[in-house]
Amino acid sequence: MPLIASNMNLNLNELKTITDGFQSTKKMPVLFIGHGNPMNAIYDNRFTQSLNKLGKSLEKPNAILVISAHWQTIGTYVSTNPWPQTIYDFGGFPKELFEVKYEPKGHPKLAKELIETVTSIAVKENIDMGLDHGAWTVLKHIYPNADVPVFEMSIDFEKSPTFHYNLGRELSKLREKGVLILGSGNIVHNLRLLDWNNANGKPFDWAQDFDLFVKHNIDNRNFKPLVEYEKYGKAALLSVPTNDHYLPMMYTLGLADEKKPIKYIYEGYEFGSLSMRCFQIG
């Protein structure tokens, strides 16, 4: 037993030495991206143009940590896959979309640093996870050359929004290692009520109501009502019928610095019941 403990301490010390050496001149910002329709991966529109512009404005990170609506698990996992592949976790789309490949390196060392950074729970390793469409459809526009390593952390769907908000706060140290943390989902996401004849038009009243409620509270850094969003009533329940796409924002808000600016990268709607709101903190 002492030998095992000794080796474990050595490995952790080696890991800390390695990650302490990562260059980062300042704390990396945090992003929330409303990813919407997977077809945005191949579209050239206002939304994708805003992502392209964003990539040119950001300091190039050492790695990107994505917390996506499309990796839901029991327990929390982080991908230590050194070569994550493109996952086509959807159906019924044109062949052109399935021909897109976005496959940057992973970053096992920083993924293991995340495991050591989080103390409230035991984050587990996953060595097989690729990049789901919540990650690659947006990163394809932000860093089109796929030259920044990317790894994902899963969302434990059994846990409350408060749990995810607090877990987000524990990830702050990674920003000092040059990690850009990106939550990918949608503030308003009701697939059952999509209006397929309204690709970029007027949102449903309840969708706009809830989206602006979120914006107002972000602007005022009043995050508690957003964690307790169900209390807002009918507009919240219609906008967030399941919270898989809402929870990535909890991590972004949990990472918010008190004095760092919050700016909106994009504001808009798709099909009446999807909010494409994106914002950057720091």
C-alpha positions in Angstrom: 0.0 0.0 0.0 2.7 2.6 0.8 4.3 1.9 -2.6 1.0 2.6 -4.4 0.5 5.8 -2.4 4.0 6.9 -3.2 3.6 6.3 -6.9 0.3 8.1 -6.9 1.8 11.2 -5.2 4.6 11.1 -7.7 2.2 11.1 -10.6 0.2 14.0 -9.2 3.4 16.0 -8.6 4.5 15.3 -12.2 1.1 16.4 -13.5 1.2 19.6 -11.5 4.7 20.4 -12.8 3.6 19.8 -16.4 0.4 21.9 -16.1 2.1 24.7 -14.1 4.3 25.2 -17.2 1.4 26.0 -19.5 1.7 29.6 -20.7 -1.2 31.9 -20.0 -0.7 35.6 -19.8 -4.1 36.2 -18.3 -7.3 34.4 -17.2 -9.1 33.0 -20.2 -12.7 34.1 -20.8 -15.7 31.9 -20.5 -18.3 31.4 -23.3 -21.9 30.3 -23.6 -22.8 29.4 -27.1 -26.4 28.7 -28.2 -25.6 26.1 -30.9 -29.0 25.5 -32.4 -29.5 23.6 -35.6 -26.6 21.2 -36.5 -26.8 22.5 -40.0 -25.1 25.7 -38.7 -21.9 23.7 -39.0 -22.1 24.2 -42.8 -24.1 27.4 -43.0 -22.7 30.9 -43.7 -25.1 33.1 -41.8 -25.1 35.9 -39.1 -24.7 33.3 -36.4 -21.7 31.5 -37.9 -20.1 34.8 -38.9 -20.3 35.9 -35.3 -18.4 32.8 -34.2 -15.8 33.3 -36.8 -15.3 36.9 -35.6 -15.1 35.7 -32.0 -12.3 33.3 -32.8 -10.3 36.1 -34.3 -10.8 38.3 -31.2 -9.8 35.7 -28.6 -6.3 35.0 -27.3 -5.4 31.5 -28.5 -5.9 29.1 -25.6 -3.8 26.2 -24.6 -7.0 24.0 -24.8 -10.7 24.3 -24.8 -13.0 22.6 -22.3 -16.5 22.0 -23.7 -19.5 21.3 -21.5 -22.2 20.3 -24.0 -25.9 19.5 -23.7 -25.2 16.4 -25.8 -23.0 14.5 -23.3 -25.4 13.5 -20.5 -24.3 10.9 -17.9 -24.9 9.5 -14.5 -22.0 10.9 -12.6 -19.5 13.4 -14.0 -16.9 12.4 -16.6 -14.1 14.1 -18.4 -12.6 12.9 -21.7 -9.0 11.9 -21.6 -9.1 10.8 -25.3 -6.0 12.1 -27.0 -7.6 12.0 -30.4 -11.4 12.6 -30.1 -13.3 11.9 -33.3 -16.3 13.7 -34.7 -19.6 12.3 -33.4 -22.7 12.6 -35.6 -25.3 12.3 -32.9 -28.3 13.2 -35.0 -30.2 11.8 -38.0 -32.2 13.0 -41.0 -29.8 15.7 -42.2 -28.1 16.0 -45.6 -25.1 13.9 -46.5 -23.0 17.1 -46.6 -23.2 17.5 -42.9 -22.0 13.9 -42.2 -19.0 14.6 -44.4 -17.7 17.3 -42.1 -14.8 16.3 -39.9 -13.5 18.4 -37.0 -10.9 16.5 -35.1 -8.3 18.5 -33.1 -6.2 16.8 -30.5 -7.5 16.1 -27.1 -5.6 17.1 -23.9 -5.4 14.2 -21.4 -3.0 16.1 -19.1 -5.4 19.1 -18.6 -8.3 16.7 -18.4 -6.5 15.0 -15.5 -5.8 18.4 -14.0 -9.5 19.0 -14.0 -10.0 15.8 -12.0 -7.6 17.0 -9.4 -9.0 20.5 -9.3 -12.6 19.4 -8.5 -12.9 18.4 -4.9 -16.6 18.3 -4.2 -17.1 15.1 -6.3 -15.1 12.4 -7.9 -14.8 13.2 -11.6 -14.2 10.1 -13.6 -12.1 9.5 -16.8 -13.6 8.5 -20.1 -11.0 7.5 -22.7 -13.4 7.0 -25.7 -15.5 10.2 -25.9 -15.3 12.1 -29.1 -16.7 15.6 -29.9 -20.5 15.7 -30.0 -22.3 18.3 -32.2 -22.6 20.7 -29.4 -18.8 21.0 -29.6 -17.7 20.6 -33.2 -20.5 22.5 -35.0 -19.5 25.7 -33.2 -15.7 25.2 -32.9 -15.5 24.6 -36.6 -16.3 28.3 -37.0 -14.3 29.7 -34.0 -11.1 27.7 -34.7 -11.6 26.4 -38.3 -8.1 25.0 -38.4 -8.7 22.6 -35.5 -5.4 23.7 -34.1 -6.5 24.0 -30.4 -6.8 20.8 -28.3 -10.4 20.1 -27.1 -11.7 17.9 -24.3 -15.2 17.6 -22.9 -16.8 17.2 -19.5 -20.2 15.5 -19.1 -23.3 16.8 -17.4 -24.8 14.6 -14.7 -28.5 14.7 -15.6 -29.5 13.5 -12.1 -28.2 16.7 -10.4 -29.8 20.0 -9.8 -29.0 23.4 -11.5 -27.5 24.4 -8.2 -25.1 21.5 -8.3 -23.9 22.4 -11.9 -23.6 26.1 -11.0 -21.4 25.2 -8.0 -19.3 22.7 -10.0 -18.7 25.4 -12.5 -17.1 27.6 -9.8 -14.6 24.8 -9.1 -13.3 24.9 -12.6 -12.0 28.5 -12.3 -8.3 27.5 -11.8 -8.3 25.9 -15.3 -8.8 29.4 -16.8 -5.4 30.3 -15.3 -3.9 27.4 -17.2 -4.9 28.9 -20.5 -8.1 26.8 -20.8 -11.1 28.4 -22.6 -14.3 27.0 -21.0 -17.3 26.8 -23.4 -20.8 25.9 -22.4 -22.8 24.8 -25.4 -26.6 24.5 -25.3 -29.6 26.9 -25.7 -31.4 29.1 -23.2 -34.7 28.4 -24.9 -34.9 24.9 -26.4 -38.3 23.4 -27.1 -38.1 20.9 -30.1 -41.7 19.9 -29.8 -42.9 23.4 -30.7 -40.5 24.2 -33.5 -42.0 26.2 -36.3 -40.2 24.8 -39.4 -41.5 27.7 -41.5 -39.8 30.2 -39.3 -36.1 29.6 -39.6 -34.9 33.0 -38.4 -38.1 34.9 -37.8 -40.1 36.1 -34.8 -39.9 33.9 -31.7 -43.0 32.8 -29.8 -43.9 35.3 -27.1 -43.1 33.0 -24.3 -39.7 32.2 -25.8 -38.8 35.9 -26.1 -40.1 36.5 -22.6 -37.9 33.9 -21.0 -34.8 34.8 -23.1 -35.1 38.4 -22.1 -35.7 37.4 -18.5 -32.3 35.5 -18.6 -30.6 38.5 -20.3 -31.9 40.9 -17.7 -30.6 38.8 -14.8 -27.2 38.3 -16.6 -26.9 42.0 -17.1 -27.5 42.6 -13.4 -25.4 39.6 -12.3 -28.3 38.3 -10.5 -27.8 34.6 -11.1 -30.0 33.1 -8.4 -33.3 33.5 -10.4 -31.5 31.8 -13.3 -30.5 28.8 -11.2 -34.1 28.7 -9.9 -35.5 29.3 -13.3 -38.6 27.1 -12.8 -40.0 29.7 -10.4 -40.4 32.1 -13.3 -43.5 30.2 -14.4 -45.1 29.1 -17.7 -42.6 30.8 -20.0 -39.8 29.0 -18.2 -41.5 25.6 -18.4 -42.2 26.1 -22.1 -38.6 27.3 -22.8 -36.9 24.6 -20.7 -39.1 21.5 -21.0 -36.0 19.5 -20.2 -32.9 21.2 -18.9 -30.2 19.4 -20.9 -29.6 22.5 -23.1 -30.0 25.0 -20.2 -27.5 23.4 -17.8 -24.3 24.3 -19.8 -25.1 27.9 -19.0 -25.0 27.1 -15.3 -21.3 26.4 -15.6 -20.7 29.6 -17.5 -22.4 31.6 -14.8 -20.7 29.8 -12.0 -17.4 30.9 -13.6 -18.3 34.5 -13.8 -15.9 37.0 -12.3 -17.6 39.8 -10.3 -15.9 42.7 -12.2 -15.2 41.1 -15.6 -17.5 42.4 -18.5 -20.2 40.3 -20.0 -20.9 40.9 -23.6 -23.3 39.3 -26.1 -21.7 37.6 -29.1 -25.0 36.9 -30.8 -28.7 37.4 -30.1 -31.4 35.8 -32.2 -33.9 32.9 -32.6 -34.4 29.9 -34.8 -37.8 28.2 -35.6 -39.6 30.3 -33.0 -38.6 28.1 -30.0 -34.8 28.2 -30.0 -32.8 31.1 -28.5 -29.4 31.5 -30.1 -28.1 33.9 -27.5 -24.4 33.6 -27.0 -22.3 35.6 -24.5 -18.7 35.9 -23.3 -17.5 36.6 -19.7 -14.1 38.2 -19.4 
